[in-house]
């Protein structure tokens, strides 16, 4: 798989990235050992000239849930390809934690609504973990801004959902204000 990931045709490199993730999935000691070998190979594949390979490698890293994947995926949020950024954001929905807060917050400025939508979910995942009070406040404040001002109704609705699930009493005023003046979908959420 290592050789195929580096030298095969595009379709084979894509399949090799997917297979590496499949072979490394799980929480057993053997799976973790394979992950330690697979993650550096997948990181290298993120530099592939083919966007298909880059996207599949990002997806594979996210599916592994390895702690090393988070920083790599947040760095992909600055990639020039909308598809790669979207794949990275979707993968972060499964792997995000509070250590990635700054990258997630920066990514919420992306021009693609689908990227922002997934990153709102990633922020929700990060809020579920161990957050410092300062990080938690930053994330919740940014979600309130997304709920009130994002140009996409889907992103606003998802931000409302995440605030309702992850926020505390201090978010009630913002949620209530949105119920009173918001549009139907966001009010429902």
N, C-alpha and C positions, 0 to 999 in steps of 0.2 A: 504494500500500500504506500509506503514511503517513496519508493521509486516511481510508482504510477502517479502519485500526487505531484511529483516534480517534473516528470518528463513525458507523460502520456498526452494524447490529444485532449482537447477541452472536455469532451463528454466523459472521458476516462478520469480526468483530474477531478471533475465534479463528483463522480461516483466514488472515487477514492476518499475524498473528504467526508462524504456521507458514511462510507463504510468504516472509516476511522472512528467516527463518533459512535456508530452502532457497536463496534467492537469494544469501546471504552465505556459504554454506558453502565450505570449501576453504582452501588455503594459498597460492594465487597472490597476486600483488600486487593484482590487481583484487578478489579475494575479501576481502582484508584491508581494502581501501578501503571496500568495501560494509559490512563488519563495523563499521567506525568510524561509519558512518551508522546501521546497524541497532541497535546496542547501546543508544544513548540512547533510541531509539523503543521498544524492548522494555522498558527500565527504566521509561519513562513508563507503559507498559501494565501494569506491576506494580501500579499504583495504581488500575486499573480497578475499578469497583464489582462486576463480574461475576467470581466465583471461577473460572469456566471460562477467561476471558481471562487472569487472573493465572497460573493453572496453565500454560496454553499458553505464555505469555511466559517463564515460568521454564524450562520445557522447552526452548524455543527458545534461550534464552541458554546453557543447558548444552550444547546440541548444537553451538553455535558454537565452544565451547572458548576463547572470548576471555578474556584475563586479567582484563578488567574484570568478567566475570560472577561470579567467585568471591565477592567481598565482597557483591555484591547478593544472591546466592543464600544466603549465610550469614545475611544479615539476614532473609531470608524464613523461616528456621528459627524465628523468633519470631512468625510469623503465627498468627492465631487459628484458621485452617482447617487441619484435619488433612491434607486433600488437598493444599493448597498446600505445607505443610511436607514432605509425602512427595515431591511432585514436585521441590521444591528439593533435598532430600536425594539423590534419584536423579540429578539433574543434577550435583550435586557429586561423585558417583562418577566422572564423566568429567572434571571440571575441577579438582578439589582440588589444592592444593599446600601446602607447609608454612606459608606466610604466613597461611593460614586456620585454623591449629591451634586457636586459642582459640575461634573460632566452632564448629568441629567438636566440640570437647570439651564445650562448653555444650549443643550439640544432642544429645549422647549421653544427656542427662537427660530427653529427651522421653518423654511418656507413651505414645506410639504405637510399638509394636514395629517396624512396617515402616519408620518414620523412623530408628530406631536401627540397624536392619539395614543400611539404605543408608549411613548415616553411618559404620558400621564399614568398609564398602568405601571410602568417601571417605578415611578415616584411612589405610587401606592405600595408596591412591593418593598421599596426601601423603607417606607414608613412603618411597615410591619416588623422590621428588625429592630435591633438596638440602635437607637438614634440618640445623639446628645440633644439636649433641650434646644440648643442653638440651631443645629441642623434641622431638627423637626420643625422649628418655627419658620426657617427659610423655605423648606419644602411646602409647608402648608400655606404660607403667604403667597408663594408662586402659584399654587393650585387655585387659590382664591382669584388671583389675577387672570388665570386661564379661564376660570368659570365665568368671569364677568366680561372679559374682553377678547378672547380668542375669536378670530374671524370665522371659525368653523363651528357649527352647532354641535357636531359630534364630539369635538374636543371639549367644548363647554359642558356638554352633558356628562362626559366621562369624568371631567374634573369635579363636577358636582357629586357624582357617585363616589369617587375616591375620598372626597372631603367628608361625605356622610359616613363612610365606612371607617376612615382612619383618623378623622379629626376629633377634636374634643369639644367641650362646651364653648370654647372661644371661637369656633367656626359657626356656631348657630346663627349669629347675627348676619353673617355674610350669606349663609344658606337661606335664611328667611327673607332677606332682601331680594335675593334672586327669585324666590317663589313669588314674591309680590310684583316684581317688574319684569321677570324673564319671560322667555317664550315657552310654549307648551312642552317641548321635549326636555329642555333644561329644568323646567319646573317639576316635571315628573320625576326626573332623576333625583 
